[in-house]
Amino acid sequence: MKQDWTRIAAALDEQGWAILPGLVSATGCDALTKLYDREEGFRSRVVMARHGFGRGEYRYFAYPLPGPVEKLRTCLYPHLASIANGWQDRLGKAERFPETHADYITRCHAAGQARPTPLLLRYRPGDYNCLHQDLYGAEVFPLQVAVLLAEPGADFTGGELVLTEQRPRQQSRAMVVPLAKGDGVVFAVNSRPVKGSRGDYQAKMRHGVSRLHGGQRHTLGIIFHEAA
C-alpha cells in the first residue's frame, strides 16, 4: 500500500483528486468482486433507479468489515487526516480530525452516526450514477476513496468516473479520472480549498459514473465517516 503522499497531497490541492496506483492487486480485486453476490456481510442493498440516483445498484457492508476493506480504511485514514487537517487550517476551521480512524469512528458514533459506509457498486450495460455527494449526517470526513475492481476495455466499456467542480461565480468544470483495475482515486467528498487572490475559498465537488456501454463494472467505495 506504499504511495507517494507528497504527490497525492499536491494533486488534491491542485485539482481535488489524486490517483493511488495499484492500491489493490488483481487477485484482490477479483476476491472483492465475488463478495457482491453473497447474502451475508452486507447491511443493505440500493437499486439506484428506485431513488432517482441513476441505474445500477450498490450494497453497504455490515460490521465486521471484510479484512481487506477494514485494512484499507484503517491504513489510508492517517495520511488523509493529515491532508484534511491542512485543508481545515486553510479554511480557518477550528475542528481537527484525530490521528486514527478508530478515534474518528468514536466521534461519528457520538454524533449519532453508527452505520458503516464502505460499499460495493455494480454497473451493467446502460447503468450510470448521477452526480452526487456521499453525505450521511453532520459529521463528514472531507476525503473518500474509490477503487476500480474491473479492467476498462476488457471487462467493460464506458463507465468513466466523472468529477465536477463548482467555483463561485463560474460554470462547473468536469474531469474524467483515468483508472486501471486496482487503482484507487481519492477525492473531495463535498468541497475543497482553492487558492484565490484574496486567500483560500471553497469549491464544491460532485462525482458520478457515465453510462456503461458493455460488460460489467464493480467498484469499492471507502467512505470514512459513518451514516446516521
N, C-alpha and C positions, 0 to 999 in steps of 0.2 A: 504493500500500500504506500510505498515511498513516492512522494510527489514533490515538485518544486513549488513550495508555498510562497516564495518570493514572487515567482512569475504569476501564480494564481492570484495573489493579492493585488498585483499590478493590473492584471486583466479585469478583475472585478471592479477596481476603481475606474478603469478606462471605459468599460462597456457594460458592466453589470452581470457578466457571466464569464466563466472560465472552464475549459475542458480539463478533466482529470483522466489522462490517457491510461488505458489498461487497468482500470480500477478493479475490475472483476475478470478472472480468467474465462476462457471459452467454456471449459467444463463447469465452472461455477455458474455461468450464465444459463447453461442448459439445465443444471440442477434447480436453479431458482424458477425457471420457466415451468418445469414439471410440477412445481408446487401448486400452480394455479388451479388445476382440476381436482385437487384433493378437497375433501369435505372438511377435514379438520385443519385447525391452525389459523382460521380467519374469523373475524367478528362480524363482518357484513359484506354484502355484495351490492354494487351500484350499477344499474343499467342506465347509461347516460341519457338515452332518448326519453326516458320517463321523466326526467327533470329538466330537459332543455339544455343539457350540458354538451350535446353533440351526439355521436354514435360510438358504440363500443361499450366496454364495461371495465370495472376495476373492483378489487377486493382488498379490504383493510385487514392486515394481520391482527391477530389476537396475541395477548401475552400468554406464555413466554414467546418472544420473537424467535424465528429461526436463527441459529447460531451465526451464519454469515451476515444476516441483516443486523443483528444486535452488534456484531463486531464493527461493521461499517459505521453504524450510527455513533457508537461509543468512541471509535478512533478518529473519525473525521471531526467530531464536535470541538475538541480543544483548539484545533487550528482555525476553525471557522469562528469560534467565540472570540479569539484574538482579533480577527478581522472585523467582526461585528462590533466589538468594543471600540475599535478605531473609528468606525462609522458613527457610533453613538457620540463619541467625543467631537467629531467634525460637525455634527448636527446640534451640538450643545445640549444633548440629553444626558441627564444625570445617571439614569439606570445603567447598570453594567451586568453582563451575563457571567455566571460563575464559570470556573475553570473546567469542571467536569460535567458530563451530561447527567449523571445521577443527581447532582445538586440542582441542575436545571429542571429535571423532572419533578423534584420535590417542590420547586416553585410553581410549576404548572398545576400540580395537584392541589396546592394551597389556594390556587385561583379557581378551582372547580373544574379543571381540565385534566381528566384522568384516563381518557381512552387513547390507545396507541394509534398513530397516524401513518407509519410506513405501509406501503401498499404495492400491489402488483396490478399493472394495467395490460389489457389485451385489446388489440385492434385487428379487425379483419377487413376485407375489401369493402370500401365505401365508408369505413369508420373514420371519425375525426374527433378532436377535442376542442371545444370553443375556448377562446381566450379567457383566462380566469386567474384568480389568486387563491392560494391554499391558506385561508384564514379560518381558524376554528374557535376563536374566542379572543378575549382581550390580551392574553399572553401570546406573543408572536416572536419567534426567533427569526431574524431577518434574512437568513440564507437557507436554501434547501438543495438537495442533490437528486438528480435523476440518472439512472444507469440504463443504457440500451442493452437489452439481452438478446437481440437478433441482429443479423448481418444485413445492412442495406444492399439491395441489388441481388442478393442471394435468397434471403428469407422473405423479403418484402420489397415493394416499390412504393414510392410516395411516402407519406407519413413522416414528414420532416418536423422536427421540433422548432417552433416559431416563438420568438420573444418579441414583445413590443415595449417601447419606452416612450412615456409621455412627459415631456418637459413643459414647464409653464409657458403659455403663450406660443407654443409650437405644435405642429402636427406630429402625430405619432410616428416613431421610427420602428420599422420591422427588421428583425435579424433572424436568419436561419442558422441553426447550430449544426455543424457537420460532425456526426458521431459515427464511430465504428462499433462493432459488437464488443462489449466490455468496457467501453469508455463511459465515464461519468461526466456530468456537467453540473457545476454549482452555479446558482443564480439567485438573484434577489427575489424574495417572496412577494414583497409589497412595494418597497421603494428603496432607493439608494442615494447617497450623497453625490452631487456633481459640483465640481469647482466652477464658480462663476466669477464675474468681475467684482462682485461685492461679497464674496465669500461663498460658502457651500449652500446649496439648496437641494430639495428632494425631487427626484424624478420617479414617477410611478411606473411600475413594470407589471406586465401580464405575460402569461405563457399559454401555449396550446399546441396542438398537433394537426398538421394538414391532412387532407383526405388520403387514406391508404388506397393505392391503385390495385395492388395484388399481394398475395401472401398473408403472413401473419406477423405481427409485431408485439413483443412483450417488453415492458419497461418496469424497472424497480424504482419506486419513489421513496426517498428518505426525507421525511419532514421531522424537524427536531422538537417542535412544540407538540403538545397533546391536544386532543379535542374535548370540548365540553360535553 
